[in-house]
Amino acid sequence: MDTFHLLPYDPSWDERWDRFVMEGSANGTFLQTRRFLGYHPSGRFEDASLMALDGQELVAVCPAAAQVVDGVRMLRSHPGSTFGGLVIAPALLRAPRLVTLVSQLDDFWREQGFGAAELRLTSDLFSTLPTDALQYALYHAGYTDELEIAAYVPLAGRTHEELVAAYSFNKRYDLKKCVKAGLSDRPLHTREELAAFYGLLCQNLKKFDATPVHTLAELVDFHDARLRDEVRFLGVFTPEGEMVAGACLFWFSQARVLHTQYLATAPLKGCVPSTYLYDSVVRAGLDLGAGYVSFGTSTHDRGRVLNTGLIQNKEGYGALHSLNRIYTKAYREE
């Protein structure tokens, strides 16, 4: 039976970790690279990431943090990333090997004093290979899963005209009114433009008593340095130059998915800027050669509550559905 050598994460492995995630894994994205996770200031999370080696070969990484939840010390997929643990090599996509790996991980985490583990897997939409065997291994080990529903639009082999034809009647009507009103879109690059978008985003979230996960300084850092190849900002403007909608987009090159990380709109008399914004994202995906545009999840409370209005809005653009899976296991003394 295969056994794996488990090592706690050490910064000296950063380059090898990132190369494995982006070039040597079946389900890694830039969200699981140390380059991305490193934007968090030291001390924000108690890092509990680890690596699995088969001999000298790195075959899996788990970006994770230790957190206390309801009095239980829990190993959790890194809170600084939307999803991502475990990230595995294609050669590891064998059910018996993954069953062994998950069993070893459980033993390791239990010995480290964790009372539970929670793993948010990379959705198959963002993976280069299906990870059904990993999902089975977690089920086999006694993990329970919770599901979040997300929406995406397939772009491959379709023209913009064909995509618009799949929009609902109301979306096509709203889009025509936006075009008639003279709305236009363009990339955002300057700090002033990003600040204007961020202000719009904060206004949108204020009515939900929420704030963006990322600060303006972090978004500027993403754009200017840390994620220059992965992040894009898009603005929608009136003929007078007023920004009435904007988007922060993440480009997942390995899976060719353009994802809407943040969307923000302002009311405008006579048309619906959000419709133009969604269509702008679709056109941006076509320009990139993306296979899919991802509109993100439409649930709350770990998938238990469906935001009906939000999912119906996305379905209005011809969106299909994918699932994000959260796997949890409580450890108990035998």
Sequence and secondary structure as in RCSB ss.txt:
>XXXX:A:sequence
MDTFHLLPYDPSWDERWDRFVMEGSANGTFLQTRRFLGYHPSGRFEDASLMALDGQELVAVCPAAAQVVDGVRML
RSHPGSTFGGLVIAPALLRAPRLVTLVSQLDDFWREQGFGAAELRLTSDLFSTLPTDALQYALYHAGYTDELEIA
AYVPLAGRTHEELVAAYSFNKRYDLKKCVKAGLSDRPLHTREELAAFYGLLCQNLKKFDATPVHTLAELVDFHDA
RLRDEVRFLGVFTPEGEMVAGACLFWFSQARVLHTQYLATAPLKGCVPSTYLYDSVVRAGLDLGAGYVSFGTSTH
DRGRVLNTGLIQNKEGYGALHSLNRIYTKAYREE
>XXXX:A:secstr
    EEEE  GGGHHHHHHHHHHS SS  GGGSHHHHTTS TTSSEE  EEEEETTEEEEEE EEEEEETTEEEE
EE TTSSS   EE GGG  HHHHHHHHHHHHHHHHHTT SEEEEE   GGG SS  HHHHHHHHHTT EEEEEEE
EEEE TT  HHHHHHTS HHHHHHHHHHHHTT EEEE  SHHHHHHHHHHHHHHHHTTT   SS HHHHHHIIII
ITTTTEEEEEEE TT  EEEEEEEEEETTTTEEEEEEEEE   TTS HHHHHHHHHHHHHHHHT SEEEEEE EE
TTTTEE HHHHHHHHTTT EEEEEEEEEEE    
